[in-house]
């Protein structure tokens, strides 16, 4: 998914670019994201529900966007993020962390109800 997002000009920093170990504890990388003012996009709902991770988000003023499910293909999620990118960026810039927000693949707002002429 990162390559798809980079192709449209988004600056993406992946976990693997900052940490050698995939097992880096969540509070460690959450701290980095807060310090660097990165936007976190993840499917890990545990960041919001696990007390240790939630405290890390709060302590480091992280801005976390959670994908509402993780069973879809990367292309589907990349599409949703691309379509929503301006809103994601606006929310991140207009709000000081910490916060959680959800990203959904489908929303009725993208296609309006029909209008009969």
C-alpha positions in Angstrom: 0.0 0.0 0.0 2.8 2.6 0.7 3.9 2.5 -2.9 0.4 3.2 -4.2 0.1 6.2 -1.9 3.5 7.5 -2.8 2.6 7.4 -6.5 0.0 10.1 -5.9 2.6 12.2 -4.0 1.9 11.4 -0.4 4.9 11.3 1.9 4.8 7.9 3.6 7.1 6.7 6.4 6.7 3.0 7.1 7.5 1.3 10.4 10.2 -0.7 8.7 12.0 2.5 7.6 12.4 3.7 11.2 12.7 0.3 13.1 14.6 -2.8 12.1 12.5 -5.0 14.3 8.8 -5.7 13.4 8.3 -6.5 17.1 9.1 -3.0 18.2 6.7 -2.3 21.1 3.8 -0.1 20.1 4.5 2.6 22.7 8.0 3.0 21.2 6.9 3.8 17.7 3.9 5.8 18.9 6.3 8.0 20.8 8.3 8.6 17.6 5.1 9.4 15.6 4.1 11.9 18.2 7.5 13.6 18.3 7.7 13.8 14.5 4.1 14.8 14.2 3.4 11.9 11.9 -0.1 10.8 11.1 -0.6 7.2 12.1 -2.7 5.0 9.8 -3.3 1.5 11.1 -5.8 -1.3 11.2 -4.8 -2.1 14.8 -7.8 -1.2 16.9 -5.8 -2.2 20.0 -4.1 1.2 19.9 -7.3 2.7 21.1 -8.5 -0.1 23.4 -5.3 -1.4 25.0 -4.6 0.7 28.1 -0.8 0.8 27.5 -1.1 1.8 23.9 -3.9 4.3 24.6 -1.7 5.9 27.3 1.2 6.1 24.8 -1.1 7.9 22.3 -2.2 10.3 25.0 1.2 10.9 26.4 2.8 11.6 23.0 -0.1 13.4 21.5 -0.3 11.0 18.5 -2.8 11.5 15.7 -4.2 8.0 14.9 -6.5 7.0 12.1 -7.8 3.5 12.3 -9.0 1.5 9.3 -12.4 0.2 10.3 -11.5 -3.4 9.2 -8.4 -5.3 8.1 -9.8 -8.0 5.8 -9.6 -5.9 2.6 -6.9 -5.8 0.0 -4.3 -3.1 0.1 -5.6 -1.6 -3.1 -9.1 -1.1 -1.5 -7.6 0.7 1.5 -5.2 2.7 -0.7 -8.2 3.9 -2.7 -10.1 4.9 0.4 -7.1 6.8 1.8 -6.5 8.5 -1.6 -10.1 9.6 -1.8 -10.1 10.8 1.8 -6.6 12.3 1.9 -7.6 15.9 2.0 -10.0 15.3 4.9 -7.4 13.2 6.7 -4.8 15.9 6.3 -7.3 18.6 7.3 -8.3 16.7 10.5 -4.7 16.2 11.4 -3.7 19.8 10.9 -6.8 21.3 12.5 -6.6 19.2 15.7 -3.8 18.9 18.2 -3.2 15.3 19.2 -4.0 13.1 20.9 -6.9 11.8 18.9 -8.3 8.7 17.2 -10.4 8.8 14.0 -11.7 6.0 11.8 -11.3 5.6 8.1 -14.0 3.7 6.3 -13.8 2.2 2.8 -17.3 3.1 1.9 -19.4 6.1 2.7 -22.6 7.4 1.3 -21.1 10.9 1.1 -19.0 9.9 -1.9 -22.1 9.3 -4.0 -25.2 11.3 -3.4 -28.8 10.2 -3.5 -30.3 10.4 -6.9 -32.1 13.5 -8.0 -35.1 13.1 -10.3 -35.3 15.8 -12.9 
